[in-house]
């Protein structure tokens, strides 16, 4: 099927935002603001608490939650109904399955293998360049997965 969005263009935009100190969720979601025609400032505000595995609780990875929010915005027709909910759930489940297969987990703490809530964990994160070596890859791969899933349904 045809791609709706260019993987590299969106992934580059997402990683550029990430390196400007936006969190993983903000970076993924905001990379789609132009194509989904949503306000970037609102997107930054809505996704602000989802970084670091949701408020640095290191639960679900921010790149993953950003993807889930993209799926919610992908159907821009008015209103909400059971069909839209089912489509969003289907996309989330496909993404979760693929991300888990590729990365081994959707859990931030498991992906980076350290506790960001401790000085030791933060030092480990910096010393091992996990922002570059793990998080950036999660963001780039999330974009590719989003695009593939959205391409399955050209109504997105």
N, C-alpha and C positions, 0 to 999 in steps of 0.2 A: 504494500500500500504506500501511497505517497506520504511524505513527511509534511506535517503542517508547519513546523518550525525548524529552523536550521540548528542542529545540535551544537555546533561549534560557536555560533553567534550567541545563542542563549547561555551556553556554558561559560563562555568568555565573560559575558555580562555578569553572570552570577558570581564568578570567582573574583572579578574586579570589585564588585560590591563587598564581597567577603574580605578582601584585603584592604578595603576602606573602613574596616571595623564594624560592618554590619554582621549580625549573627547568621548562622547557617540558614535558618528558616527565612529570615528577611531577605537574604541573598537569593535564594531559590525563588521565592514568591515574587520579589521585585523584578527579577530578570524577565518576567512575563507580563509586566504592566502594560507595555506598548501593544503586544499582540492580543492581550485579553481586554484591553481598553479599560483599565482600572487606575485609580489615582495612586501614584507612588507613595505619597506621604501617608495616606490611609493604610496602605499595605505595610509600610514600615511600622506604623503604630500598632496595627492588629497583630503583627507577627513578632513584636518586640520581646515578649515574654517566652518565646518558644526556643531560644538559643540554649546551648549547653544541655540539650536533652530536657528542655522545658524548665526554664528558670534555674539553670545549672543544677537541676536535680539529677541530671545524667540519665534520664529515662529515654524516651523516644528521640532519636537523632533529629536535630533541627532541619537537616536536608530532607528528611522523611516527612516531617510535619509540614514543611514548606510545600512539598509535592502534594500532600493531601489537600492543602488549601488551594493549590492550582486546580486540582480536580473539581473542587467545589465551585470555582469561578469559571470553569471552562464552558459550561452551558449557560450562555448569557440570555436565554429566552426568559420572558417574564414569569414570575411566580415560582412556586415549588409544588411538586407532586410526587407521588410514589415512584414514578418512572425515573425522575431525575435523581431521587435518593438511591434507587437501585443502581443506576448508572455510576453514580459517585462511589458507592460501596464496592461495586465490581472493579472499578479502576484502582481504588485503594487496596483491595485484596490482591489484585495482579501485581501492583507495585511492591507491596509488602513481600509477596512470595519471591519476586525477582531480586529485590534488594537483599533479602535474607540469603538467597542462594548465592549471590555474588559476594556479599560482605560477611556472611556468617551470622549477622544480627542486625536489628534496627535500633539497638540500645546503645546510646552514646558511650556509657562507661565501658561496655564490652568492646566497642569499636576502637577506643583509644587506650584502653587498658590502664587507666589511672583515675584517681579521684581528684577532680578539679576543685573540690572544696577544701583541700589541704594544701599547705605550702609545698610539701613533698610532691604531690600530684601536679601542681602547677609548674614546679621546676622540671619535673619529668616531661611534661607536655612541651615546655620550651626547649629543653636540652635535646629532645628527640625530634624536634621540629614537626610535631604531630599536626599542627595547623596545615602545614604544607603536605606532609607525608600521608595523612589520613583524611582530614576534614575536607581539603580541597578535592580529593578524589571522590569522596562521598557526594559532594555538591555536583561535580561534573557528571558522575554516573547517574545521579538522580535526574538531572536534566535529560539525559539520553533516554532513560526509562520513561519519564513523563511523556516525552515526544513520541516514543514508540506506542505507548498506550493510547495517547490522544489520536494518533494516526489511525488506530483501529476503528475509530468512529469519527468520520469527517464532519459531524455536526458540532464538534468542539470548536 
